[in-house]
Amino acid sequence: MHVYGTRKARGFTDARRRHVLCSAHYRSSSRTEDRQARRHLNIEINYMKYAICSVAMAAMTLCACANQSGARMGLLTTTAPVVAILAGDLYTGESVSYIDGSGTLRLKSSSRPERECIGVFRYESEQLGAGDIDCSSGAHATFQFRALSTLTGYGFGRTGKSDVSFTYGMTVEQAEPYLRLPSGKKLSRQDSTPVLADR
């Protein structure tokens, strides 16, 4: 009985030890899993914060890349209003430049809306570029331009018979000093639209 009792007691003790060890291992495994879960959750939260901050910064940057004239910079293109004097007539329109340094130009005569001009241009350096323009009147001009900022600039050129001058990304007041206006004329505004008026 004594030997049996001792074996029984020892067996009970071994079983209890195994139970305690298993419980401890389970608790340790659970704590490890909890730590891993919390770590993964923190990584996901930090990633979400980074993504939100990145979107917010991009939006702020795009909002900041616009000016009073309405010129604006997007992710892939920059669009700016254009004011031009061609053969003594006022033309207005828009330029679109792309991230590869190329761009397009579309203008319409203020006095004769049926007259339109379409042009292309390319930056040759950070500030300087050149281009051509063709008009429905048959006029053709080559021009050079200089960027004053990311959104603004001016240019000059010549058709066969007359000068061409233009600005982009500028208000009427900003544009006038850069334009070769017809004698006795000034650049003015009528309901926010550029017009030629008598001095």
KEKE-3310 file (N, C-alpha, C; in steps of 0.2 Angstrom, whole numbers, plus 5000, padded with zeros to 4 digits):
npx = (5004:5010:5020:5012:5004:5013:5017:5006:5004:5015:5012:5001:5007:5016:5007:5000:5011:5013:5001:5002:5013:5009:4998:5006:5013:5003:4998:5009:5010:4998:5001:5011:5005:4996:5004:5010:4998:4995:5006:5005:4993:4996:5006:4997:4989:4998:5002:4990:4989:5000:4996:4985:4991:4999:4990:4984:4994:4998:4986:4986:4998:4994:4984:4991:4998:4992:4986:4982:4977:4971:4979:4985:4993:4993:4994:5000:4999:5001:4990:4986:4980:4980:4986:4987:4994:4992:4996:4991:4979:4969:4970:4964:4966:4971:4985:4993:5004:5015:5022:5034:5039:5034:5020:5004:4994:4980:4971:4959:4952:4948:4940:4936:4929:4928:4941:4954:4968:4981:4994:5010:5023:5039:5049:5066:5075:5076:5070:5068:5060:5053:5042:5028:5015:4999:4986:4969:4967:4977:4989:5006:5017:5032:5039:5048:5049:5049:5050:5044:5040:5034:5021:5019:5024:5031:5031:5039:5037:5036:5026:5024:5022:5020:5022:5022:5016:5015:5007:5007:4997:4995:4987:4977:4982:4995:5000:5000:5013:5021:5016:5015:5007:4994:4996:4990:4982:4976:4977:4963:4949:4934:4921:4929:4935:4949:4951:4954:4956:4954:4967)
npy = (4994:5006:5008:5008:5019:5029:5029:5032:5045:5051:5050:5058:5070:5072:5073:5085:5094:5093:5099:5111:5116:5115:5124:5136:5137:5139:5151:5159:5157:5163:5176:5180:5179:5189:5200:5200:5202:5215:5222:5221:5227:5240:5243:5243:5254:5265:5265:5268:5281:5287:5286:5295:5307:5309:5310:5322:5331:5331:5336:5349:5354:5354:5363:5374:5377:5386:5402:5419:5422:5411:5401:5384:5370:5353:5335:5330:5339:5357:5371:5386:5403:5412:5427:5436:5446:5447:5452:5464:5462:5456:5441:5428:5413:5397:5388:5372:5363:5349:5335:5331:5342:5347:5355:5363:5375:5386:5398:5412:5425:5440:5450:5445:5431:5419:5417:5407:5401:5388:5381:5373:5369:5369:5366:5371:5373:5375:5387:5393:5392:5386:5388:5385:5393:5392:5400:5401:5411:5410:5415:5412:5409:5409:5407:5412:5409:5414:5407:5414:5410:5394:5395:5406:5417:5424:5428:5431:5433:5432:5434:5433:5447:5454:5457:5446:5444:5438:5432:5421:5414:5426:5440:5453:5465:5462:5457:5467:5475:5466:5465:5469:5481:5488:5504:5518:5510:5501:5488:5481:5476:5468:5462:5453:5448:5450:5464:5476:5493:5511:5522)
npz = (5000:5004:4994:4983:4986:4986:4973:4967:4972:4967:4953:4953:4956:4945:4935:4939:4938:4924:4920:4925:4918:4905:4906:4909:4897:4888:4892:4890:4876:4872:4877:4868:4856:4858:4858:4846:4838:4843:4838:4824:4822:4826:4816:4805:4809:4809:4796:4790:4795:4789:4776:4775:4779:4768:4758:4762:4762:4748:4743:4749:4743:4729:4730:4734:4722:4713:4705:4705:4693:4688:4684:4686:4694:4691:4694:4683:4673:4669:4668:4661:4659:4644:4636:4622:4609:4592:4576:4579:4585:4599:4607:4616:4627:4632:4639:4640:4648:4649:4659:4652:4647:4635:4626:4623:4614:4613:4605:4604:4594:4601:4595:4583:4584:4576:4572:4575:4584:4585:4594:4597:4609:4617:4631:4632:4641:4659:4661:4648:4631:4616:4601:4589:4580:4572:4563:4559:4550:4542:4546:4552:4565:4573:4590:4605:4622:4640:4656:4671:4683:4690:4686:4678:4664:4649:4631:4614:4597:4579:4565:4547:4544:4555:4573:4587:4603:4620:4636:4649:4663:4670:4677:4670:4674:4677:4665:4655:4654:4647:4635:4617:4613:4602:4595:4605:4612:4627:4639:4646:4657:4655:4663:4669:4658:4647:4637:4623:4625:4622:4626)
capx = (5000:5014:5023:5006:5002:5019:5017:5000:5005:5020:5009:4997:5011:5018:5001:4999:5016:5012:4996:5005:5018:5005:4995:5010:5015:4997:4998:5015:5009:4993:5004:5015:5000:4993:5009:5010:4992:4995:5011:5002:4988:5000:5008:4991:4987:5004:5002:4984:4991:5005:4993:4981:4995:5002:4985:4983:5000:4997:4980:4989:5003:4990:4980:4995:5000:4987:4987:4976:4974:4967:4983:4985:4997:4990:4999:5003:4999:5000:4986:4987:4976:4985:4984:4992:4993:4994:4994:4987:4972:4969:4968:4964:4965:4974:4990:4993:5011:5015:5028:5039:5042:5030:5014:4999:4992:4974:4969:4954:4952:4942:4936:4933:4929:4929:4948:4957:4975:4983:5001:5014:5029:5043:5054:5072:5079:5072:5066:5067:5057:5051:5036:5025:5007:4995:4980:4964:4967:4983:4995:5010:5022:5037:5040:5052:5046:5053:5046:5045:5039:5031:5014:5019:5029:5029:5035:5038:5038:5034:5023:5028:5021:5019:5025:5017:5018:5009:5009:5003:4997:4995:4981:4977:4987:5002:5001:5001:5019:5025:5013:5017:5000:4994:4997:4984:4977:4978:4974:4958:4945:4927:4918:4935:4938:4953:4949:4958:4953:4958:4970)
capy = (5000:5012:5009:5010:5026:5033:5029:5036:5052:5054:5051:5064:5076:5073:5075:5092:5097:5094:5103:5118:5118:5117:5131:5141:5137:5142:5158:5162:5158:5168:5183:5181:5180:5196:5205:5200:5205:5222:5225:5221:5233:5247:5244:5245:5261:5269:5265:5273:5288:5289:5287:5300:5313:5309:5313:5329:5335:5331:5341:5356:5356:5356:5369:5380:5378:5390:5409:5424:5422:5405:5396:5379:5364:5347:5330:5328:5345:5364:5374:5393:5407:5416:5434:5437:5451:5445:5456:5470:5460:5453:5434:5425:5406:5393:5384:5366:5360:5342:5334:5330:5348:5349:5359:5365:5382:5387:5405:5414:5432:5444:5454:5440:5424:5414:5416:5403:5399:5382:5380:5368:5372:5364:5369:5369:5373:5376:5394:5395:5387:5389:5385:5388:5394:5392:5403:5400:5417:5409:5417:5407:5412:5405:5411:5410:5411:5413:5406:5418:5405:5388:5396:5412:5418:5428:5426:5435:5430:5436:5431:5436:5454:5458:5454:5442:5444:5435:5431:5416:5413:5432:5444:5458:5470:5459:5455:5473:5477:5462:5464:5474:5483:5493:5511:5521:5505:5498:5481:5482:5470:5468:5456:5448:5446:5455:5468:5481:5499:5517:5525)
capz = (5000:5004:4987:4978:4987:4984:4965:4965:4974:4962:4947:4953:4956:4939:4931:4941:4935:4917:4919:4926:4913:4899:4907:4908:4890:4884:4894:4886:4869:4871:4877:4862:4850:4859:4857:4838:4836:4844:4834:4817:4823:4826:4809:4801:4811:4807:4788:4788:4797:4784:4769:4776:4779:4761:4754:4764:4759:4741:4742:4751:4738:4723:4731:4734:4715:4709:4706:4705:4686:4687:4682:4691:4692:4693:4695:4676:4668:4671:4664:4662:4654:4639:4633:4616:4603:4586:4571:4581:4588:4605:4607:4623:4627:4637:4637:4644:4648:4652:4663:4648:4644:4629:4628:4618:4615:4609:4606:4600:4593:4605:4590:4578:4587:4571:4571:4581:4583:4588:4594:4601:4612:4621:4635:4630:4648:4665:4660:4641:4627:4609:4598:4583:4581:4566:4564:4554:4545:4537:4549:4555:4569:4578:4596:4611:4629:4646:4662:4677:4689:4688:4683:4674:4659:4643:4625:4608:4590:4573:4559:4541:4543:4562:4579:4592:4610:4624:4643:4652:4670:4673:4677:4665:4676:4677:4658:4651:4653:4643:4628:4612:4612:4596:4597:4607:4615:4633:4641:4651:4658:4655:4667:4670:4652:4644:4631:4621:4626:4620:4631)
cpx = (5004:5017:5018:5004:5007:5018:5011:5001:5010:5017:5004:5001:5014:5013:5000:5004:5015:5006:4998:5009:5014:5001:4999:5012:5009:4997:5003:5013:5003:4996:5008:5010:4997:4998:5010:5004:4992:5000:5008:4997:4991:5003:5003:4989:4992:5003:4996:4986:4995:5001:4988:4985:4998:4996:4984:4988:5000:4991:4982:4993:4999:4986:4985:4998:4995:4988:4981:4973:4970:4972:4984:4990:4994:4996:5003:5003:4999:4996:4986:4983:4982:4982:4989:4989:4996:4991:4989:4980:4974:4966:4969:4963:4968:4980:4990:5000:5011:5022:5034:5042:5038:5024:5010:4996:4985:4971:4963:4954:4946:4937:4932:4933:4930:4936:4951:4964:4977:4991:5004:5020:5033:5048:5061:5077:5074:5067:5064:5064:5055:5045:5034:5018:5005:4988:4975:4964:4973:4989:4999:5015:5026:5038:5045:5048:5051:5049:5048:5044:5036:5025:5014:5025:5027:5034:5034:5040:5036:5031:5027:5028:5021:5022:5019:5020:5013:5012:5005:5003:4997:4988:4982:4982:4994:5004:5003:5008:5023:5022:5015:5010:5000:4994:4990:4980:4981:4974:4969:4954:4938:4924:4923:4938:4943:4951:4954:4954:4957:4961:4967)
cpy = (5006:5013:5011:5017:5031:5034:5034:5044:5055:5055:5057:5071:5077:5076:5083:5096:5099:5099:5110:5121:5119:5123:5137:5142:5141:5149:5162:5163:5163:5175:5185:5183:5187:5201:5206:5204:5213:5226:5226:5227:5240:5248:5247:5253:5266:5270:5269:5280:5291:5291:5293:5307:5314:5312:5320:5333:5336:5337:5348:5358:5358:5362:5375:5382:5381:5397:5413:5424:5416:5399:5391:5373:5358:5342:5329:5334:5351:5368:5382:5397:5411:5422:5435:5443:5448:5449:5462:5468:5456:5446:5432:5417:5403:5389:5378:5363:5353:5341:5333:5336:5351:5352:5361:5372:5383:5394:5407:5422:5435:5448:5450:5433:5418:5413:5413:5402:5393:5382:5375:5372:5367:5368:5366:5369:5374:5382:5395:5390:5390:5385:5388:5388:5395:5395:5401:5405:5415:5411:5411:5411:5407:5410:5408:5413:5410:5412:5411:5415:5399:5389:5402:5413:5423:5426:5431:5431:5435:5431:5434:5444:5457:5454:5450:5443:5441:5434:5425:5416:5420:5435:5449:5463:5468:5458:5461:5475:5473:5461:5470:5476:5488:5500:5514:5516:5503:5492:5483:5476:5472:5462:5451:5446:5451:5458:5474:5488:5505:5519:5532)
cpz = (5000:4997:4982:4979:4985:4976:4963:4966:4969:4955:4947:4953:4949:4934:4932:4938:4928:4916:4920:4921:4906:4900:4906:4901:4886:4886:4890:4879:4868:4872:4871:4856:4851:4857:4849:4835:4837:4839:4827:4817:4823:4820:4805:4802:4808:4799:4786:4790:4791:4777:4770:4776:4772:4757:4755:4762:4752:4739:4743:4745:4731:4724:4731:4727:4711:4710:4705:4698:4684:4685:4688:4689:4695:4693:4689:4672:4672:4666:4666:4657:4650:4637:4628:4612:4597:4580:4573:4585:4594:4605:4615:4623:4633:4634:4642:4643:4652:4655:4659:4645:4638:4631:4622:4619:4611:4611:4602:4600:4597:4600:4585:4580:4583:4570:4577:4579:4587:4588:4598:4603:4616:4625:4633:4636:4653:4664:4653:4637:4620:4606:4592:4584:4574:4567:4558:4549:4540:4540:4552:4559:4573:4584:4601:4617:4635:4652:4668:4683:4686:4684:4678:4669:4653:4637:4619:4602:4585:4567:4553:4541:4550:4568:4583:4599:4615:4631:4644:4660:4674:4673:4672:4667:4676:4669:4654:4649:4648:4636:4624:4610:4606:4599:4599:4611:4622:4634:4646:4652:4658:4657:4667:4664:4649:4638:4629:4622:4624:4627:4633)
residu = (MET:HIS:VAL:TYR:GLY:THR:ARG:LYS:ALA:ARG:GLY:PHE:THR:ASP:ALA:ARG:ARG:ARG:HIS:VAL:LEU:CYS:SER:ALA:HIS:TYR:ARG:SER:SER:SER:ARG:THR:GLU:ASP:ARG:GLN:ALA:ARG:ARG:HIS:LEU:ASN:ILE:GLU:ILE:ASN:TYR:MET:LYS:TYR:ALA:ILE:CYS:SER:VAL:ALA:MET:ALA:ALA:MET:THR:LEU:CYS:ALA:CYS:ALA:ASN:GLN:SER:GLY:ALA:ARG:MET:GLY:LEU:LEU:THR:THR:THR:ALA:PRO:VAL:VAL:ALA:ILE:LEU:ALA:GLY:ASP:LEU:TYR:THR:GLY:GLU:SER:VAL:SER:TYR:ILE:ASP:GLY:SER:GLY:THR:LEU:ARG:LEU:LYS:SER:SER:SER:ARG:PRO:GLU:ARG:GLU:CYS:ILE:GLY:VAL:PHE:ARG:TYR:GLU:SER:GLU:GLN:LEU:GLY:ALA:GLY:ASP:ILE:ASP:CYS:SER:SER:GLY:ALA:HIS:ALA:THR:PHE:GLN:PHE:ARG:ALA:LEU:SER:THR:LEU:THR:GLY:TYR:GLY:PHE:GLY:ARG:THR:GLY:LYS:SER:ASP:VAL:SER:PHE:THR:TYR:GLY:MET:THR:VAL:GLU:GLN:ALA:GLU:PRO:TYR:LEU:ARG:LEU:PRO:SER:GLY:LYS:LYS:LEU:SER:ARG:GLN:ASP:SER:THR:PRO:VAL:LEU:ALA:ASP:ARG)
# end
